[in-house]
Structures are given as C-alpha cells and as structure tokens.
Amino acid sequence: MDDLEGFESWHEDWMAWERFQDELERIKEENAYEDLHDFKDKSVSLLQETSTQSVPERCNNPVEQ
C-alpha cells in the first residue's frame, strides 16, 4: 500500500468516525430535549393539581422531604 492509499483509507475511517460522533450528539440532544419537555409537562401537571386542591387537602398531604 502506498502513502496515497494509506491516507485515503485513514481519511475514510476518520470521516466515518465523525459521522458516528455527529449522530451520537444528535441523539443525545434529542433525548435531552425530550427529557426537558417531559419535566415541563410533569411540572405543569403538578402545579395544576396543587392549585385545584383546597387548603385543607394540601395541609393533610405533607410534602415528603
């Protein structure tokens, strides 16, 4: 194998590795966005649930610490 073939092989491997890393980063960002979205949904739901309870109900349900 001459130097040009070695370089081409190395370059192809490097480009495949970069595509792999890009895909991993994309998946990681999607998962982080979904987790944030789920967290916001749960927070809104909890706030709505708490705001619809009467004061005595809230007092009888102490928050776990």
N, C-alpha and C positions, 0 to 999 in steps of 0.2 A: 504494500500500500504506500503510495507516495504521499507527500505532505498535503497536496490539494485534496485527495480523497479523505485523508485523516481529518482535515479541517472541516470538510463538508459533513462528514459523519458527526463530528463533535458539534457542529452548528445545528444540525437537525435534532440531535439529542437535547441540546440547550433550548431550542425553540419548543420542543415537546414539553420540557420541564416547565418553561414559562407559561405555556397554555394550561398545564396542570395546576400550577400555583394560582393563576388567574381564576380558574374555575373554583378552586377551593375558597378563594377570597370572596367570590360572588355568592357561593353557598353560605358562607359564614355571615355575610351581610344580610342575606335574605332571612336567615334564622334569627339574627339579632332584631331585625325589623318585625318579624312575626312575634317574637317574644315581647317586644315593647308594645305591640298592638294588643296582644293578649293581656298584658299587665294593665293597660289603659282600660280595656273592656271590664276587667275584674274590678278595678278601682271605681269606675263609674257605677257599676252594679252594686258594689258595697255601699257607696255613698247614697244611692237611691234607696237601698234597703234601709239604711240607718235613718234617712230623712223621713221615711214613711212610718217608722216606729214611734209610738208615743213615748213620752219621757219615762213613765214607769217601766215600760218594756225595756228601754235602754238601761235603766238602773238595775233591773233584775238579771241582765245579761252582762256580767262584768267581762271586761276585755282580758284575755289571757296575757300574762306577762312572762 
